[in-house]
Amino acid sequence: MTEILAILLCLALLMYFAFRGVTLLLLAPVMALLAVALSGALPVLGAYTQVFMAATGRFIVDFFPLFLLGAVFGKLMDDSGCAGAIAKGVISRLGARRAILAVVLCCAVLTYGGVSLFVVAFAIFPIAASLFRDAGIPKRLIPGTIALGAFTFTMSALPGSPAIQNAIPMPFFGTTSFAAPGLGIVAGAIMLVLGTAWLTRRSAWAAAAGEGYGTHSDALPPVDTNLREQAQGEGFDIVEIEPQQPARALPPLALAIAPVALVVAVNLAFLSLVVPRLDTGFLALPLFGETRIEAVRGLWAVIVALTAAILFLIATNWRRLRDLRASLNAGADASVLPIFNTASLVGFGAIVAALPAFEAISAAMMDLGGGNPFVSVAVSVTALSALTGSASGGMSIALDALGDTFVALAAGTGTSLEAMHRVTAVASGALDALPHNGAVITVLAISRLGHKESYLDIFAVAVIVPMIALIVLIALASVFGGF
């Protein structure tokens, strides 16, 4: 009982101090070692060097290429003007009358292509503010609109997304980013339709009450230390945004959206055409980790896809990139803190999993599944994502501690690992967007609005709606398996 109380106390302190902006680089190891000290079950220094750091290192080794390439790709999309061209292209075609849908789709296209939330929020907010003002839609709905497009269905549901939340399950389940595409599309459609319907209805209620855009200052806030820490809490890359840059010629919409399409196309082509033709027998050697192609093909595909998209961006936007070296350097630098933040959460989870009391906790979570593997994995991932305020962190902790158990449970019940992947990814984003979530705080800070004004709509579209989608997904997967 003492160990369980120690774990709960440290989780509560982790939530509180993360909400207060304390960096996870310090917070996660301190809370992990506090849990060890309070429980008295493990030697403190041994737990730090042999458990915490080992788990942290494994996560970095597995996923650093994705963080690095994703950050570089996002920086180049921004600096080349492709992100702005996509935003303006989508909005010009939908117009102010469909302002909410236009902003959602802009965010969705950019994040589905691998552009980070932080870049998307800064790029889209000024356009959203102008559209909402012209349409008489309250500004308080902007954070919810950005949240729906940027960190719901494109992050966890849509097949082929290079988002880290869609990549983390791959080595555990031997799947790819296209796992259970039918289930993913259904879940994504539910989030898009219900989320847009909620925001549209809220806009109609505001109009009926005579509420307009309101009197606000829409100047973008400076990228200060607190805002950086808030964004980094969710593991997003941090890049410098200069909203007042001189006007520049944007690329045509078709050229701007081509890198996004290329990420998905190359990913799929590599998996279906290249991997089957590769001689991968060397993976069984100790030098290469004694693994199988199923464990690495998904990561390889995303690495190749993002690399191809980066090279295409450079080749087609050579003249628009004012300083290619600076863009590459900034993108690479921006990848370091996010992966260390997320990896530190994984290390924290490894410490918790090493405590004897975790067996009782994990058994309780598994029992809640009632023998259904989908429910078991969903309960574990959503609970840990909620506690840490991080979709990627919560999922990583759950899979690192219970991944083998989930695979064994799936094998014992004849459950599709493709469907397990999709349920896991969607579950990670079903309960992570609580008030202390780094992405939530970042979007509110960019919009210069508070939780009291805008969090209800964020909660509706980024918690309630994804939870509905998750329940439907589990029901479909339980009946039809992965499709």
PyMOL commands that set and color helices and strands:
alter all, ss='L'
color gray80, all
select helices_A, chain A and resi 2-19+24-39+44-79+82-94+96-112+117-135+139-150+153-156+164-167+169-173+181-208+225-232+253-277+281-284+286-288+293-316+324-334+336-354+357-368+373-388+391-413+417-428+438-447+451-480
alter helices_A, ss='H'
color red, helices_A
deselect
rebuild
show_as cartoon
